[in-house]
Amino acid sequence: MDAPALSPKDFKGLVPPNWCPGCGDFGVLAALQKAVAGLGIPPHELLIVSGIGCSSNLPGFIKSYGIHSLHGRAIPVAMGAKLANHALRVVVVGGDGDGYGLGVGHFIHAMRRNVDLAYIVMDNQIYGLTTGQASPTSERGARTKTTPAGNPDSPVNPMALAVAGGATFVARGFSGDQPQLSMLFAEAIAHKGFALVDVFSPCVTFNRTNTYDWFRKRLYRLEASGHDPSDRAAALARALEWGDRIPTGLFYRASRPTCIDQESALAAGPLVKRPLGLTEAEGHALLEEMM
């Protein structure tokens, strides 16, 4: 007998979101719920891991397993879960400060290893939780609490970094475009390998420059422009576009073995479903030694 079809309501969390009214993260949550429902992933087979920040509260608002981990450390926590149970669908969520600031080292190494994770970054170009400081993606000249005279630094380009760094799925969405965003999330989660979806998710409270209207005047869809996502050089060229025209959609997709594919210790199946090879007494003794 076929399992019943899932709907986004099946992933509604017990706690309602408490983001500021109008925050782009509401759109990210809705698109993610729609994507996992469409993929038919039962809530008990889904793990959402986050770091710290407004966006990182998301695991508390969706019905699945969830871990609210440490600032910048969501990816290694997710990697540990995936290695222990690679049958589990693991999605990492966070913000631009969490992922491209404190966590950028983990981001780079997860990409080159092609860890089988989907990484959703809610990029609002500001530190929202701590009330409006410049983040790694804040534009040069942006006036914030920490840069009242204008941000002197060049922003990180996460799309170019992902294409060059070894990610095998690189996409960008906009929380104001639900159809495209939910499609990108579904493709990223279904992809075998490291998938990044950077999402323009406006902070309506502390970033009054990069607003919904600001993005709508500039964004265009790659799928309507004839872009070939298998062409890495073309993907990098698109990633460098910024200004009056900014692309969204799938930049790059490739197929290569994941780190789990190449780990012989995992060939016999998920570690959590395999016997430890210890007697009960030996297991207790080992735990006692480690405690």
Backbone torsions as a table, in degrees:
resi	resn	phi	psi	omega
1	MET	NA	129.8	-178.8
2	ASP	-68.3	144.2	176.2
3	ALA	-68.9	146.1	179.9
4	PRO	-63.9	147.7	178.7
5	ALA	-64.8	145.7	179.4
6	LEU	-97.4	153.8	176.3
7	SER	-127.2	162.6	177.4
8	PRO	-54.4	-29.5	179.7
9	LYS	-64.0	-25.8	178.4
10	ASP	-67.8	-13.5	-179.2
11	PHE	-111.3	16.7	177.9
12	LYS	-75.1	124.8	-178.3
13	GLY	-74.7	164.0	178.9
14	LEU	-73.9	-22.9	-178.9
15	VAL	-107.0	126.1	179.0
16	PRO	-73.1	147.8	178.9
17	PRO	-60.0	144.2	-179.8
18	ASN	-118.2	25.6	176.7
19	TRP	-68.1	162.2	177.0
20	CYS	-59.5	142.0	176.1
21	PRO	-54.9	128.9	-179.4
22	GLY	93.2	-7.2	179.3
23	CYS	-58.1	139.3	179.6
24	GLY	-64.9	-18.4	-177.3
25	ASP	-67.4	-23.3	173.7
26	PHE	-60.1	-41.2	179.4
27	GLY	-66.8	-35.8	177.7
28	VAL	-65.0	-46.0	178.7
29	LEU	-59.5	-47.1	-179.3
30	ALA	-62.0	-42.4	-179.2
31	ALA	-67.5	-36.6	178.8
32	LEU	-68.0	-42.7	178.0
33	GLN	-61.1	-40.8	178.4
34	LYS	-66.6	-40.4	-177.5
35	ALA	-65.5	-47.9	-177.2
36	VAL	-70.5	-30.9	175.5
37	ALA	-65.9	-43.6	179.7
38	GLY	-64.2	-31.6	178.0
39	LEU	-78.4	-11.8	179.3
40	GLY	73.6	28.8	179.4
41	ILE	-85.9	115.8	177.9
42	PRO	-62.8	146.9	-179.2
43	PRO	-53.0	-34.0	-177.5
44	HIS	-77.4	-4.7	176.9
45	GLU	-108.0	12.8	-177.5
46	LEU	-122.7	133.9	175.5
47	LEU	-123.9	128.4	175.6
48	ILE	-110.5	122.9	-179.4
49	VAL	-116.3	135.0	179.4
50	SER	-132.8	169.5	175.7
51	GLY	-101.5	-120.6	-179.9
52	ILE	-130.4	142.2	179.8
53	GLY	139.2	173.2	178.4
54	CYS	-55.2	-48.9	-177.8
55	SER	-64.2	-30.7	-176.5
56	SER	-74.8	-1.5	171.7
57	ASN	-78.2	-7.8	-173.2
58	LEU	-54.9	-39.5	-179.7
59	PRO	-56.2	-24.6	178.5
60	GLY	-77.9	-9.4	-174.8
61	PHE	-111.0	6.5	-179.1
62	ILE	-130.4	144.1	-178.8
63	LYS	-83.6	101.6	177.0
64	SER	-172.2	-179.7	166.4
65	TYR	-70.1	148.0	-178.9
66	GLY	-151.9	148.2	175.5
67	ILE	-133.7	121.5	173.4
68	HIS	-97.3	98.6	-168.4
69	SER	-94.0	-139.9	-174.2
70	LEU	-104.2	160.4	-178.1
71	HIS	-62.4	119.6	179.0
72	GLY	79.5	2.3	-173.6
73	ARG	-116.1	17.4	-178.1
74	ALA	-65.4	-39.5	-176.2
75	ILE	-64.3	-49.2	179.1
76	PRO	-63.4	-33.3	175.8
77	VAL	-64.0	-44.2	178.8
78	ALA	-64.4	-38.4	177.9
79	MET	-61.6	-41.9	178.9
80	GLY	-61.7	-41.7	178.7
81	ALA	-65.4	-40.8	-178.3
82	LYS	-67.9	-38.1	178.4
83	LEU	-68.6	-34.4	179.1
84	ALA	-72.6	-34.8	-179.3
85	ASN	-144.5	85.2	-175.8
86	HIS	-76.9	1.2	171.7
87	ALA	-82.3	-13.8	-179.1
88	LEU	-80.0	139.2	172.2
89	ARG	-82.4	122.3	-176.3
90	VAL	-118.2	124.3	177.9
91	VAL	-119.2	131.6	177.1
92	VAL	-104.2	134.1	177.6
93	VAL	-127.9	149.1	178.8
94	GLY	-177.6	-169.3	-179.7
95	GLY	-115.2	177.6	-177.7
96	ASP	-67.4	-35.8	177.2
97	GLY	-68.2	-43.7	-179.7
98	ASP	-64.4	-44.9	-172.5
99	GLY	-90.5	-37.0	-174.6
100	TYR	-103.1	-1.9	175.9
101	GLY	-109.1	-90.3	-178.1
102	LEU	-62.3	-33.1	-173.8
103	GLY	-100.1	10.9	-172.2
104	VAL	-65.5	-30.9	178.0
105	GLY	-65.4	-43.5	177.1
106	HIS	-64.2	-38.7	179.0
107	PHE	-57.1	-49.1	-177.3
108	ILE	-63.8	-45.3	-175.6
109	HIS	-73.4	-31.0	175.7
110	ALA	-66.6	-35.2	178.9
111	MET	-68.1	-47.0	-176.5
112	ARG	-67.4	-28.1	176.7
113	ARG	-82.1	-11.5	-177.5
114	ASN	54.6	50.9	176.6
115	VAL	-66.5	139.2	-175.6
116	ASP	-79.7	78.0	178.7
117	LEU	-134.3	151.1	168.9
118	ALA	-105.7	123.8	-175.5
119	TYR	-114.3	114.1	-179.6
120	ILE	-106.2	118.0	-179.4
121	VAL	-111.9	118.5	176.9
122	MET	-85.8	100.7	-169.3
123	ASP	-98.4	99.8	-180.0
124	ASN	-107.2	4.7	174.5
125	GLN	61.6	30.9	-179.5
126	ILE	-162.2	157.4	167.4
127	TYR	-88.4	104.7	-175.6
128	GLY	-82.3	-43.8	-175.3
129	LEU	-60.9	-36.3	-179.5
130	THR	-94.9	17.7	166.7
131	THR	74.0	41.0	161.7
132	GLY	103.1	41.5	175.0
133	GLN	-96.2	160.9	178.1
134	ALA	-64.2	137.6	179.8
135	SER	-111.2	176.2	179.8
136	PRO	-60.7	-22.4	-179.6
137	THR	-104.9	6.5	176.0
138	SER	-63.4	136.9	-178.1
139	GLU	-68.6	152.2	174.4
140	ARG	-59.6	132.4	-178.9
141	GLY	92.2	-7.7	-178.8
142	ALA	-63.9	131.9	178.2
143	ARG	-92.4	118.1	-179.8
144	THR	-134.5	-178.8	179.3
145	LYS	-61.8	-32.3	-180.0
146	THR	-95.3	-9.8	178.5
147	THR	-132.8	63.7	-176.4
148	PRO	-63.5	-23.7	178.4
149	ALA	-94.6	3.9	-178.3
150	GLY	109.9	136.4	-178.8
151	ASN	-65.0	121.7	-179.0
152	PRO	-85.0	-8.0	-172.4
153	ASP	-97.5	149.3	172.8
154	SER	-77.0	141.1	-179.0
155	PRO	-75.7	152.8	169.7
156	VAL	-66.4	141.5	174.3
157	ASN	-106.6	94.8	-174.4
158	PRO	-65.1	-30.1	-178.9
159	MET	-69.0	-46.5	178.1
160	ALA	-64.7	-38.9	179.1
161	LEU	-62.6	-40.5	-178.7
162	ALA	-70.0	-42.4	179.6
163	VAL	-63.6	-44.8	-178.7
164	ALA	-74.4	-27.9	-172.4
165	GLY	-84.3	-9.0	175.6
166	GLY	111.5	2.8	175.4
167	ALA	-60.9	141.8	-178.4
168	THR	-100.4	1.8	173.5
169	PHE	-148.8	118.7	-177.2
170	VAL	-131.4	119.6	-177.4
171	ALA	-143.3	160.9	175.4
172	ARG	-134.8	137.0	177.7
173	GLY	-127.5	-177.7	-179.2
174	PHE	-139.3	128.1	-176.8
175	SER	-65.2	-14.5	175.4
176	GLY	-86.6	2.2	178.5
177	ASP	-126.6	81.5	-175.1
178	GLN	-62.2	-44.2	-178.5
179	PRO	-58.3	-46.5	179.9
180	GLN	-67.8	-41.2	-175.4
181	LEU	-64.9	-45.0	-179.8
182	SER	-66.3	-34.2	176.6
183	MET	-65.2	-44.2	179.0
184	LEU	-63.9	-40.3	177.8
185	PHE	-61.9	-44.9	-179.5
186	ALA	-61.9	-43.2	-179.9
187	GLU	-66.7	-38.5	-179.9
188	ALA	-66.4	-43.2	-178.6
189	ILE	-69.2	-35.0	179.2
190	ALA	-76.4	-20.4	-177.9
191	HIS	-66.7	141.4	176.6
192	LYS	-95.5	104.5	-176.8
193	GLY	135.3	-174.1	-178.0
194	PHE	-79.7	121.7	-178.2
195	ALA	-120.7	127.2	175.1
196	LEU	-109.5	131.2	167.2
197	VAL	-124.2	104.6	174.9
198	ASP	-84.8	130.6	-174.3
199	VAL	-120.5	123.1	169.9
200	PHE	-70.2	109.8	-173.2
201	SER	-128.3	87.0	-169.7
202	PRO	-55.7	136.3	171.1
203	CYS	-92.5	106.4	-174.0
204	VAL	-77.2	-11.9	-177.3
205	THR	-94.3	-42.2	-171.8
206	PHE	-117.1	-9.3	175.9
207	ASN	-120.5	97.7	-177.0
208	ARG	-93.1	5.5	178.1
209	THR	-96.7	-57.2	-176.3
210	ASN	-86.2	71.9	-175.4
211	THR	-92.4	175.6	175.3
212	TYR	-56.8	-45.6	-179.1
213	ASP	-64.9	-38.4	179.0
214	TRP	-59.1	-45.0	-179.6
215	PHE	-70.5	-42.9	-176.2
216	ARG	-60.5	-29.2	179.2
217	LYS	-74.5	-17.4	-171.9
218	ARG	-116.6	-26.0	-171.8
219	LEU	-75.9	142.5	170.6
220	TYR	-139.0	152.7	-176.1
221	ARG	-88.4	128.7	178.5
222	LEU	-61.7	-34.9	-176.5
223	GLU	-65.2	-18.4	178.7
224	ALA	-96.3	0.8	-174.3
225	SER	-108.7	1.3	-179.3
226	GLY	82.7	14.2	-178.7
227	HIS	-68.5	139.7	178.2
228	ASP	-102.4	106.3	-176.7
229	PRO	-69.8	-6.3	176.2
230	SER	-87.2	-8.9	-177.9
231	ASP	-92.9	104.7	-175.0
232	ARG	-66.3	-39.4	179.7
233	ALA	-64.7	-40.3	178.2
234	ALA	-66.6	-37.1	178.5
235	ALA	-63.1	-41.5	179.3
236	LEU	-65.8	-39.4	178.2
237	ALA	-63.0	-41.6	178.0
238	ARG	-66.4	-36.3	-179.4
239	ALA	-63.8	-25.8	-178.3
240	LEU	-87.2	-3.4	178.6
241	GLU	-73.7	129.5	177.2
242	TRP	-159.9	137.3	179.1
243	GLY	139.7	-123.0	-178.7
244	ASP	-71.5	-23.7	178.5
245	ARG	-130.7	125.2	-178.5
246	ILE	-129.7	124.1	-176.1
247	PRO	-82.9	147.1	168.7
248	THR	-126.2	163.5	-180.0
249	GLY	116.0	-160.9	-178.1
250	LEU	-87.6	114.6	179.1
251	PHE	-83.5	-44.7	-171.0
252	TYR	-152.4	140.1	174.0
253	ARG	-146.0	133.2	179.1
254	ALA	-142.6	166.6	179.2
255	SER	-123.9	121.3	172.5
256	ARG	-152.8	159.8	-176.2
257	PRO	-58.6	142.3	175.6
258	THR	-84.8	169.7	178.3
259	CYS	-65.0	-29.6	179.0
260	ILE	-71.0	-38.3	177.2
261	ASP	-58.2	-33.2	-173.4
262	GLN	-96.2	2.4	179.8
263	GLU	-98.4	106.9	-175.0
264	SER	-62.8	-27.6	-179.0
265	ALA	-66.1	-17.9	-177.8
266	LEU	-101.1	-0.4	-174.8
267	ALA	-64.5	-27.3	-177.1
268	ALA	-83.6	0.8	178.2
269	GLY	120.8	173.1	-179.0
270	PRO	-56.1	137.4	-177.4
271	LEU	-59.9	-36.3	-176.3
272	VAL	-67.4	-16.6	-178.0
273	LYS	-104.3	7.9	-178.4
274	ARG	-110.3	149.0	-179.9
275	PRO	-65.3	147.2	-178.9
276	LEU	-72.9	-23.9	-176.5
277	GLY	79.5	19.4	179.1
278	LEU	-124.9	150.5	171.0
279	THR	-73.9	166.0	179.2
280	GLU	-60.4	-39.8	-180.0
281	ALA	-65.6	-42.5	179.0
282	GLU	-64.1	-38.2	178.1
283	GLY	-62.7	-45.6	178.8
284	HIS	-64.1	-39.6	-179.8
285	ALA	-64.3	-39.2	179.8
286	LEU	-66.4	-42.4	178.6
287	LEU	-63.3	-42.7	179.5
288	GLU	-60.7	-39.3	-179.6
289	GLU	-65.4	-34.5	-175.2
290	MET	-87.3	-16.6	-175.4
291	MET	-79.2	NA	NA
